[in-house]
């Protein structure tokens, strides 16, 4: 994981281009709509590596590990919740093979899986993120990127 000082120094070297449109590009590569993306990628690693290598060749300095919903709650839908940490670690390690790029662990909202926001639910969300982040760090993510974080009441 980059320190704050290392990250600031990196920003001083020029624009930090990131990748994008990973999901739609993976669908073009054959990933079926509605599947567990993380599971599909682990079974088809060449698809993400090809895409990330193309991003690196185009100038991306950071690629997102494909961990957008690699948290226990969504992974439970495909009976992979007990493997949360190892799945995140494997997806970061896979992305590190994409070339001379930094790999960001990708975190997203759990809003689609949560009906209300009470104290017990908050604790559940914290535990989900804790487990995901533990795997991202184990895999060697250089930084964490939190995106599409939604809150509704």
C-alpha positions as CSV (number, residue, x, y, z in Angstrom):
1,X,0.0,0.0,0.0
2,X,1.3,3.4,-0.9
3,X,1.9,5.8,1.9
4,X,0.3,9.2,1.7
5,X,3.8,10.7,1.0
6,X,4.4,8.2,-1.9
7,X,1.0,9.0,-3.3
8,X,1.5,12.7,-3.2
9,X,4.9,12.3,-4.9
10,X,3.3,10.2,-7.6
11,X,0.7,12.8,-8.3
12,X,3.6,15.3,-8.8
13,X,4.9,13.2,-11.8
14,X,1.9,14.0,-14.0
15,X,-1.8,13.0,-14.5
16,X,-2.9,9.7,-13.0
17,X,-4.9,8.1,-15.8
18,X,-7.0,5.2,-14.6
19,X,-8.9,2.5,-16.5
20,X,-12.6,2.5,-17.1
21,X,-15.6,0.7,-18.6
22,X,-14.4,-2.6,-17.3
23,X,-17.8,-4.3,-17.0
24,X,-19.0,-3.4,-20.5
25,X,-15.6,-4.4,-22.0
26,X,-15.8,-7.8,-20.1
27,X,-19.2,-8.3,-21.6
28,X,-17.8,-7.7,-25.0
29,X,-15.2,-10.4,-24.2
30,X,-17.9,-12.9,-23.4
31,X,-18.9,-12.3,-19.8
32,X,-22.7,-13.0,-19.4
33,X,-24.9,-10.3,-18.0
34,X,-26.0,-10.9,-14.4
35,X,-23.2,-13.3,-13.5
36,X,-20.9,-12.8,-10.6
37,X,-18.1,-10.8,-12.3
38,X,-15.5,-11.8,-9.8
39,X,-16.2,-15.5,-10.2
40,X,-16.3,-15.2,-14.0
41,X,-12.9,-13.4,-14.0
42,X,-11.3,-16.0,-11.9
43,X,-12.5,-18.6,-14.4
44,X,-11.4,-16.4,-17.4
45,X,-8.3,-14.4,-16.2
46,X,-7.1,-13.8,-19.7
47,X,-10.1,-11.5,-20.4
48,X,-9.2,-9.0,-17.6
49,X,-5.5,-9.2,-18.2
50,X,-6.0,-8.4,-21.9
51,X,-8.2,-5.5,-21.0
52,X,-5.9,-4.1,-18.3
53,X,-2.8,-4.5,-20.5
54,X,-4.6,-2.5,-23.2
55,X,-5.3,0.2,-20.6
56,X,-1.7,0.2,-19.6
57,X,-0.5,0.5,-23.2
58,X,-2.9,3.4,-23.7
59,X,-1.3,5.3,-20.8
60,X,-3.3,4.2,-17.7
61,X,-1.0,4.4,-14.6
62,X,-3.6,2.7,-12.4
63,X,-5.9,-0.2,-13.0
64,X,-8.7,-1.2,-10.8
65,X,-8.6,-4.8,-9.5
66,X,-12.0,-6.3,-10.5
67,X,-13.3,-6.3,-7.0
68,X,-16.3,-4.0,-7.4
69,X,-18.6,-6.3,-5.5
70,X,-16.2,-8.8,-3.9
71,X,-17.8,-8.4,-0.4
72,X,-19.4,-11.1,1.7
73,X,-23.0,-10.0,1.1
74,X,-23.0,-10.1,-2.7
75,X,-20.6,-13.1,-2.8
76,X,-23.1,-15.0,-0.7
77,X,-25.4,-15.0,-3.8
78,X,-23.0,-17.5,-5.4
79,X,-21.8,-19.2,-2.2
80,X,-18.4,-17.6,-2.2
81,X,-18.8,-15.4,0.9
82,X,-16.5,-17.5,3.0
83,X,-13.7,-16.9,0.4
84,X,-14.0,-13.1,0.4
85,X,-10.5,-12.4,1.5
86,X,-8.9,-14.9,-0.8
87,X,-11.0,-13.8,-3.8
88,X,-9.9,-10.2,-3.3
89,X,-6.3,-11.2,-2.8
90,X,-6.4,-13.3,-6.0
91,X,-8.0,-10.6,-8.1
92,X,-5.4,-8.0,-7.0
93,X,-2.5,-10.5,-7.7
94,X,-4.0,-11.2,-11.1
95,X,-4.3,-7.4,-11.9
96,X,-0.6,-6.9,-10.9
97,X,0.3,-9.1,-13.9
98,X,-1.1,-6.4,-16.2
99,X,2.2,-4.5,-16.5
100,X,3.9,-1.5,-15.0
101,X,0.7,-0.1,-13.4
102,X,-0.5,0.5,-9.9
103,X,-3.4,-1.7,-8.8
104,X,-6.2,-0.1,-6.9
105,X,-8.6,-2.3,-4.8
106,X,-12.1,-1.3,-5.9
107,X,-14.8,-0.8,-3.3
108,X,-18.4,-0.1,-3.9
109,X,-21.7,0.5,-2.1
110,X,-23.7,-2.2,-0.4
111,X,-26.9,-0.1,-0.8
112,X,-28.5,-2.6,-3.3
113,X,-28.2,-5.3,-0.6
114,X,-29.4,-3.3,2.4
115,X,-33.0,-2.5,3.3
116,X,-32.5,-0.1,6.2
117,X,-29.7,1.6,8.0
118,X,-29.8,0.7,11.7
119,X,-26.9,0.1,14.0
120,X,-26.7,-3.6,13.5
121,X,-26.8,-3.2,9.7
122,X,-24.0,-0.6,10.0
123,X,-21.9,-3.1,11.8
124,X,-22.6,-5.7,9.1
125,X,-21.5,-3.2,6.4
126,X,-18.3,-2.4,8.4
127,X,-17.5,-6.1,8.6
128,X,-18.1,-6.6,4.9
129,X,-15.7,-3.8,4.0
130,X,-13.2,-5.0,6.7
131,X,-13.1,-8.5,5.1
132,X,-12.8,-7.1,1.6
133,X,-10.0,-4.6,2.5
134,X,-8.1,-7.3,4.3
135,X,-8.0,-9.4,1.1
136,X,-7.1,-6.3,-1.0
137,X,-4.2,-5.6,1.3
138,X,-3.1,-9.2,1.3
139,X,-3.1,-9.2,-2.5
140,X,-0.8,-6.2,-2.5
141,X,-3.2,-3.4,-3.7
142,X,-1.2,-0.1,-4.0
143,X,-4.3,2.0,-3.0
144,X,-8.0,1.7,-2.4
145,X,-10.6,3.3,-4.6
146,X,-14.1,3.8,-3.2
147,X,-16.6,4.5,-5.9
148,X,-20.3,4.6,-6.5
149,X,-21.0,4.9,-2.8
150,X,-24.7,5.5,-2.3
151,X,-26.7,6.3,0.8
152,X,-30.5,6.5,0.8
153,X,-33.1,6.6,3.5
